[in-house]
Amino acid sequence: MEGRVFVRFTGLVKYQDLRVPYQLVPAHGVLAKPGKWRKMAPQAQRALVLERASPAAIEALHVSVFDFVRQIAELADDCDFDAMTFLNTLAELETSEPAEHVYDRIRQRIIHAVEREQEERHAARTKQSINLAEYPASFDVASRMPRRFIALLGPTNSGKTHRAMEALMKAPSGIYLAPLRLLALENFERMQAALVHGRPLKVSLVTGEERRLAEGATHVASTVEMLDSRTRVDVAVIDEIQMLADRDRGAAWTAAVCGAPASVVYLVGAPEARRAIEALAERLEVPLEVHVLKRMAPLAMEPGAVRKLRNLKRGDAVIAFSRREVLKWRDMITDIGLSVATVYGNLSPEVRRAQAERFRNGTADVVVGTDALAMGLNMPIARIVMTTAIKYNGVEEEEISAALARQIAGRAGRYGVHEEGFVAGYDDDTHAVMRELLKEKLAPLATSGFAVAPSIENLHRIAAVTNETSLVKLLKRFVHNIDVPDGFFYPRITDEQSERAIWLDTLTLTVAEKFMLSLVPISSKVPSLQGAWEHWATSLAKKRVCKLEPDSGSLRFLNLQEVEDACRRYSAYAWIAYRQSEYFPSVELAQALSRAASERVDALLQAQNAAARQQRSGKKR
């Protein structure tokens, strides 16, 4: 048996109403390995057995078994288990391992059983605590007031946003919910410039990183995540409603549709969102009007690909899918004598807007950008030129979707500026792919499975019934254990939030603090930005005040990438400062530094553009 010669004692322990038989090897019950045992003289063998099987050894084992039986019986009683389910092992397990090893095995079994039972109990309690079917009722104001939905659906350049904004500005009060800070800013300024009955509107801007609060404001321009679900208004406009299907941010649109506290809610976006909107309206028991608009200026594919840089012309928008590619194409286009504006996601809204303005006013002949151009930034683009139809999706490179192709292409041919918009691929392959993508019929959005993100109230409710403080475990319980009766609403967290939670659980922070930090809008893929986020989290854990210092001119010595990252870092600090002002008090300085960094980025982009053109002029001479 397992290559050992040993002695084993049998016995019976009585504890309360339990009768527990055992056959166990005492602590020194292993005598020898078989080879060594065979070499021993019979007298030596007999002496060793008598020594190890002494009455004292037998009694010591019996006492240890009694103590162990008592421990297991008490633990089983606390958990409402049958103790004999575990204690029968004392007589049934045939092993040469000493009794303590057998005890450890049984302890592990009952600990695992306790953990399983606790997990099942906590899962059941979590399910009872949150029912996603009741999600709309969590928005007290919206769920109790009569609302009406008006869907304005159409392709890019169909005038749908214009119609919704006109209705919003004419209303006594209202809110515009944007997918981007840039769009919130643009429509904030649009409402500020409007005159209603000869008077300007009082408008506030509210984004995660910025608050411009006007005294007595009747209208608000906001990012969708910053929805104020408690202040009743007359009209709400939810822009880019097809973002309901977005993997990472769709939950914000679900919340906006369910929670916008407006008498009339305009749902503005692509036609493929229609069925999803109809399903939500039916579920929420809100009357719905649907208006499908057509593009105001026609859109056509060019007969052939552009093929050569010299075939680019004033009014073109050249699309690439990474910052590196955008800057590469900018340099190549500048080298042929055209001035270039650049737009990509890493740029702050202020820089993107400044670059777009250069294209609008004719200072720049061509704009080169990523698909950041596809949402917002109204520009007089005559033709979209796609350098590729392949984009990195975060995991691998793949062909862009027909929906994205159509949204990008739709930026060409601004109504009132161009009679027609054109689309071309730079090379023949891309041209052919774009032609097919624009012909493709877009699949409608799903009519169930609308994403719902956890709120801090959700996590506190789960913590209250499970005594759990780990953010990782609370998020997992939200995703896996809450009640999802019919799948119409579905729990969702982002991969980044899940990954951040693992590290945040190593710090001494409250659940609310960890949750807030898990949502900070800053890239974890850029080492300097990830380092800043970790520093802020560690400072909050140690309850250290984290102040910013005024810039002493250091921006002048940073390259373009470094200044872009500085801008994003200051914006992220401002985001935290609005939520933890006690420990992050420099919100105004953060915004000033962010503006200074934005101005520096814009200046660097212009300087690089001018230098390239000057270099070309020098070559010509």
VEXRORO-177784 format. One record per residue (C-alpha): residue in three letters; x, y, z. Coordinates in steps of 0.1 Angstrom, whole numbers, plus 5000, padded with zeros to 4 digits. Last residue first. Layout:
N
ALAXYZ
...
// end
This chain:
621
ARG514057634440
LYS511657334441
LYS513557174470
GLY513157494490
SER509357494484
ARG509157134495
GLN510957224528
GLN508557514533
ARG505657284528
ALA507057034554
ALA507857314578
ALA504257454575
ASN502657124583
GLN504957054612
ALA504257404625
GLN500557364622
LEU500557034640
LEU502857174667
ALA500657474672
ASP497557254675
VAL499357034701
ARG500457344720
GLU496957484720
SER495657154734
ALA498457154760
ALA497457504771
ARG493757394773
SER494557084793
LEU496757304817
ALA493857544822
GLN491457254828
ALA493757094853
LEU494257434870
GLU490557464874
VAL490257114888
SER493157144912
PRO491557004944
PHE492056624939
TYR491856494975
GLU488856684987
SER487556724951
GLN486856354947
ARG484156334919
TYR484856664900
ALA488556614906
ILE488456264891
TRP487356404857
ALA489756694860
TYR492656454865
ALA491456264833
SER491556594814
TYR495056674827
ARG496356334816
ARG494756354782
CYS496456684775
ALA499756544788
ASP499356254764
GLU498956484735
VAL501956684746
GLU504056364748
GLN502956254713
LEU503756584698
ASN507256614713
LEU507856784746
PHE510257074752
ARG507757354748
LEU505357174772
SER507857234800
GLY507057604802
SER506657624839
ASP503257454840
PRO501357524871
GLU501557244897
LEU498856984902
LYS497656874936
CYS497056524949
VAL496056524986
ARG497056205003
LYS494355985017
LYS496755675014
ALA494155504992
LEU493555824973
SER497255864966
THR497555504954
ALA494655564930
TRP496155884917
HIS499555724912
GLU497955424894
TRP496155664871
ALA499355864864
GLY501255534856
GLN498555424832
LEU498955754815
SER502655734812
PRO502555364801
VAL499955424773
LYS497755114770
SER495755194802
SER494155484784
ILE492255744805
PRO488555794810
VAL488355714848
LEU485755434852
SER487655194875
LEU488555484897
MET484955554905
PHE484255184913
LYS487355164936
GLU486255484955
ALA482755354959
VAL483855014971
THR486055184997
LEU489855184992
THR492755015008
LEU494554904977
THR495054544962
ASP491454544950
LEU492354834927
TRP494654594907
ILE491954344899
ALA489354614894
ARG491354764866
GLU491054444845
SER487254434849
GLN486954804840
GLU489054754809
ASP487054454798
THR483854664800
ILE480954564821
ARG477454444809
PRO474254324825
TYR471454254800
PHE468054414795
PHE465554224774
GLY467153904786
ASP463853764799
PRO464253734836
VAL467753874841
ASP468053844879
ILE471553934892
ASN474053654895
HIS476553654865
VAL477254014855
PHE476454184889
ARG478153904908
LYS481253944886
LEU481254314893
LEU481054254930
LYS483753994929
VAL486254214911
LEU485254514933
SER486154314964
THR484054434994
GLU481654144998
ASN479354125028
THR476953925006
VAL473554105010
ALA474854455016
ALA477654414990
ILE475054334964
ARG473054654973
HIS476254864974
LEU477154734939
ASN473754824925
GLU473855174941
ILE477355224926
SER475755164892
PRO476354854872
ALA476054884834
VAL472954784815
ALA473254674779
PHE470154614758
GLY469854234752
SER466754274732
THR465654414698
ALA468954364681
LEU470054644658
PRO469054604621
ALA471454464596
LEU472754704570
LYS472254624534
GLU475554624515
LYS475854854486
LEU478155094505
LEU480354794516
GLU480654674480
ARG481955004466
MET484155044496
VAL485754704489
ALA486354784453
HIS487955124461
THR490154964487
ASP491354704462
ASP491954974435
ASP494055204457
TYR493155534472
GLY489555424476
ALA486855674465
VAL483755844478
PHE481956144463
GLY479356394477
GLU476956584455
GLU475656944451
HIS478257064475
VAL478057354501
GLY474357374510
TYR474257004520
ARG477756874528
GLY478856634501
ALA481156384518
ARG480556294555
GLY478356004545
ALA481355804534
ILE482455784571
GLN478955674582
ARG478555434553
ALA481955264559
LEU481155244596
ALA477855064590
ALA479354844563
SER481754724589
ILE485554774586
GLU487654484574
GLU489754334601
GLU492954374619
GLU493254194652
VAL492554224689
GLY491754594695
ASN489754624664
TYR492654714640
LYS491154854608
ILE491154744572
ALA489254944545
THR492455134535
THR493555474522
MET489855584520
VAL489255904501
ILE486156094511
ARG485156374486
ALA483656714488
ILE484156774525
PRO482657104538
MET483057004575
ASN480556914602
LEU482656774630
GLY480356504645
MET480956134642
ALA482655994611
LEU485656224614
ALA486956024644
ASP487155754617
THR490755864614
GLY491856184598
VAL493556374570
VAL491856704560
VAL492756864527
ASP493257224515
ALA493857374549
THR493457754554
GLY490157714536
ASN487857834564
ARG486357494570
PHE489757304568
ARG491357534594
GLU488157504614
ALA488457124615
GLN491957164630
ALA490657394657
ARG487757164664
ARG490056864667
VAL492357064689
GLU489557164713
PRO488056814713
SER491456674725
LEU493556484700
ASN494156114705
GLY491056034684
TYR492456174651
VAL491956494631
THR494656654609
ALA494456964587
VAL496656964556
SER498157224532
LEU498657084497
GLY502057124480
ILE502956764470
ASP505056714503
THR502056814523
ILE500256514510
MET503056274520
ASP503456434555
ARG499756424562
TRP499656064550
LYS502355964575
LEU500656164603
VAL497355984597
GLU499055644594
ARG500755694628
ARG497555814644
SER495755504632
PHE492855424609
ALA493455634577
ILE490955854560
VAL491756134535
ALA489156414534
ASP489256594501
GLY488156954497
ARG491157064476
LYS492456784455
LEU494156444455
ASN495156314421
ARG498756424427
LEU498956164455
LYS498355884430
ARG495955584428
VAL492655784433
ALA490555474426
GLY487955464398
PRO484455574387
GLU484055784420
MET481355634442
ALA478255844447
LEU476456034474
PRO473356254468
ALA472756564488
MET469856584512
ARG470056224525
LYS466656084533
LEU464756114565
VAL462755844583
HIS460355984609
VAL459155744636
GLU456655854663
LEU456555654695
PRO454255644725
VAL456055524757
GLU455055194773
LEU458655134784
ARG458754794768
GLU456954924737
ALA459255214734
LEU462254994738
ALA461154754711
GLU460355034687
ILE463755184693
ALA465554854687
ARG463554814655
ARG464455154642
ALA468255144650
GLU469055044614
PRO467855384603
ALA470855564618
GLY470555824645
VAL468456074665
LEU466055974693
TYR464156284703
VAL462556264738
VAL459456474745
SER458156524780
ALA461756484793
PRO463256294822
ALA465856094802
GLY465955774821
CYS465055474799
VAL466355614767
ALA469455764785
ALA470155454805
THR470055234773
TRP472355494756
ALA474855474785
ALA474755094784
GLY475855104748
ARG479355234758
ASP481654934756
ARG479954694731
ASP478154964711
ALA474654844702
LEU472755134718
MET475255344698
GLN472555344671
ILE471055634690
GLU473655874676
ASP472156174695
ILE469756164724
VAL467756494723
ALA465756584754
VAL462756814755
ASP460556964782
VAL462856914812
ARG462656734845
THR465856724866
ARG466456384882
SER467956184854
ASP470856424848
LEU472656244820
MET476456264823
GLU477155944804
VAL475456094773
THR477856384771
SER476056704779
ALA474557024764
VAL472157174789
HIS469257414785
THR467257634809
ALA470257784827
GLY469458014856
GLU473058084863
ALA475157914835
LEU477257614845
ARG480357544825
ARG481357204838
GLU484257004824
GLU485856664825
GLY482856424826
THR480856664805
VAL478356934814
LEU477857244794
SER475257494806
VAL472957714784
LYS470958024790
LEU469358084756
PRO469758424739
ARG466758654736
GLY464958774705
HIS462058534709
VAL464658254709
LEU468058364698
ALA470658094692
ALA474358154697
GLN474457974731
MET472557684716
ARG475157644689
GLU477957684714
PHE476557404736
ASN475957204703
GLU479657224694
LEU480857144730
ALA478556844734
LEU479656724699
LEU483356754709
ARG482756584743
LEU481456284723
PRO478356074722
ALA476156374729
LEU473056424750
TYR471256754744
ILE469056874773
GLY465957084775
SER463857374787
PRO461257614774
ALA461457434740
LYS462457624708
MET466157534712
LEU465257164715
ALA462957164685
GLU465757324664
MET468257074678
ALA466056784667
ARG465656914631
HIS469356994628
THR470256644641
LYS468056484614
GLY469356694585
SER469956404562
ASN473656464559
THR474556124575
PRO471855864570
GLY468455884585
LEU466355834616
LEU464456094636
ALA462755904663
ILE460156094684
PHE459555944718
ARG456756074741
ARG456856084779
PRO454256094807
MET456056114840
ARG456555844866
SER459255634849
ALA461255944839
VAL461356084874
ASP462255774894
PHE464755624870
SER465155284888
ALA461755194873
PRO463455144840
TYR465654864855
GLU462754654869
ALA463254374844
LEU466854394856
ASN465954234889
ILE468454324917
SER468354214953
GLN466753864948
LYS469453764923
THR472153884947
ARG470553684975
ALA470553374954
ALA474153424943
HIS475153484979
ARG473453164990
GLU475052964962
GLU478453104969
GLN478053045006
GLU477052674999
ARG480052644976
GLU482352805001
VAL481052575029
ALA481552275007
HIS485052384999
ILE485752425036
ILE484152085043
ARG486351915017
GLN489552105028
ARG488951995064
ILE488451635053
ARG491851645034
ASP493551805064
TYR492251545088
VAL493551265065
HIS496951435065
GLU496851465103
ALA496051085105
PRO499350985090
GLU499450895053
SER499450515047
THR496050535030
GLU492750345028
LEU490050605033
GLU486850445045
ALA487150465083
LEU488050835087
THR486250915055
ASN482950855072
LEU483651195090
PHE482651405059
THR479151295051
MET478951205088
ALA478851575097
ASP475451625079
PHE475551995070
ASP473552285085
CYS476452525081
ASP476852585118
ASP476152215125
ALA478852115100
LEU481352345118
GLU480452205152
ALA480651835140
ILE483951905122
GLN485552045153
ARG484151775176
VAL485351495153
PHE488851645152
ASP489051655190
PHE487851295192
VAL490351185165
SER493151355184
VAL492151185216
HIS492050845199
LEU495450895183
ALA497050985217
GLU495450675233
ILE496850445207
ALA500250605209
ALA500250575248
PRO499150215245
SER502250145223
ALA501950075187
ARG505150255176
GLU507350085201
LEU505749745198
VAL506049755160
LEU509749865162
ALA510549575187
ARG508849325164
GLN510749435133
ALA514049435153
GLN513349085165
PRO512448965129
ALA515849105116
MET515549395092
LYS516449355055
ARG512849305045
TRP511849635062
LYS514449835043
GLY513049715010
PRO509449775021
LYS510050135032
ALA509850175070
LEU507750195101
VAL505050455092
GLY502950485123
HIS504750785138
ALA501851025137
PRO499250755140
VAL497850565109
LEU494150565109
GLN491150335110
TYR488050515123
PRO484550465134
VAL482350765143
ARG479250725165
LEU477551065166
ASP474751155190
GLN476951375212
TYR480451265204
LYS481350895204
VAL484650785188
LEU485250435176
GLY488550255170
THR491050125145
PHE494750175147
ARG497150145116
VAL500750035117
PHE503050095087
VAL505149945060
ARG505350175030
GLY505250144992
GLU501850314987
MET500050005000
// end
